[in-house]
Structure formats: C-alpha cells, structure tokens
C-alpha cells in the first residue's frame, strides 16, 4: 500500500497536472530533508557525511530571442547540506515551463536556473548546460568490482542492516551492484539504479552486502534518503575509516538523480554516467 508522507500532501507527485506553457518558478516544490533523516539518527546541524545530489535533465529546451528552439542537457548539483530537496515532478513541470519561453541567451537561462533552484533548495545549486554531443554524457562504467554474480539466496526485501557483517582484515576496495531498486514513496513506481560502495576498513562480507542492497527492493523512499540510509547502516555496521556511497538511478520523466554521501574528504569519480541513464 502506498503511503503519502505529510510533507507531500500538496506536491504534484501522483496527481494529474497541466503542463505549463510559460516560465513559472512557483512550480518548484521543496521538501525538508529533516523528516526522513530523523529516523536514521541524522542531525541536520551535524551531518555525518559530505555529499551532493546530482541531477541530469535530458528534456531541457527553451526559445531564443527570435523564437528558435534550443536544446541542452542540464546538470544540477545540490549540496547535501541544503535544508531541502526538490520533488522531482515539480522539477519536471518547472523545466517544461521553459519550453515556450524566450530568453536572450544561454547565460540568462543559466542564471535563472541557478537563482530559482538555489531559492528552493535553500543552498547554492550548481548548474551546467551541456550540448547533446558533450563527452561528459558518454556512458561509462563504475570503477571497482561488480558483486552481482555472487550466488546468493535472498529472503529480505525491506532494508535489513543485520545482513551486513565484516571480518578483522583491513582492506581498501570499491564494490558495485546494478541490483539496487527502490520505489517512489507516493506513486509506488519502481526506481532502478546502481550503487557504488568505496571504503577503507574491515572487509565487508560481499554476499551479505549484496543481500543488503537487494533488501531495498520493496522499500519506498526518495533516492537521496536511500543513499543516506545505506551510508548510515554501513558506518554503523562496518565502521570504516573512509566511505563513499553513490547511487546512479535510471532516469524517469527525463530526469535522473545520482546522490552520493561520503566521509569528509571523499569525492565521487567524475565525470560518470551509466548506460542505463
């Protein structure tokens, strides 16, 4: 059964919506991160991680001053320290409001996007407009070892940190899985993704880690909070010296979301976009 959080009762997600024909920043719907962080013991005033939420918009278009359409791929980076995330359908509606609006030049579009998104997120949002042939958009492969080939039995389909275990051996490694799946907290639609876990510390049992990743399969939450959930569980169970958790979710409605969270000093591999994105 789909549960609609109180913070989403006025959001456009899960409702029939008319697509705007003119630029309208009021379409953006911010959601406080606090409510979802509190059950994980995360204090917004003392975050246990650094990180960003990286979005790509593949359906970005506007009109130039003479009415000619311009197309681009937009890349957005929201800091994990921002008090709000932005609900994805409202973001999609907002971007579609550019479609039939004339702007003087690319620079004006960039400035408006940065201003509006920063105001909604409550933290500075970095925006790039990429050409459709930009090398940064070429599909790449996650670094490290894929654990999806492990022959495991799975019985848990809700997040279960008890599946995680470690040995006394200290290692430094990067592991990834393409078996991450969670579900929209409002509509129940599936969100498919890949997850990279890079760490230095006690060796994490790979079979248990894969079972843990799969255990999100019926979990309903935002992409950003799933990554924070994984990060906090791994820190609690494995106690690594360093940790990076990055998810690359498949696009839905022309948008993909790729959050990452890490211990201070960690950074994700860049640039990176997977074939499914």
Order of alpha helices (4+ residues) and beta strands (2+ residues): beta-alpha-beta-beta-beta-alpha-alpha-beta-beta-beta-beta-alpha-alpha-beta-beta
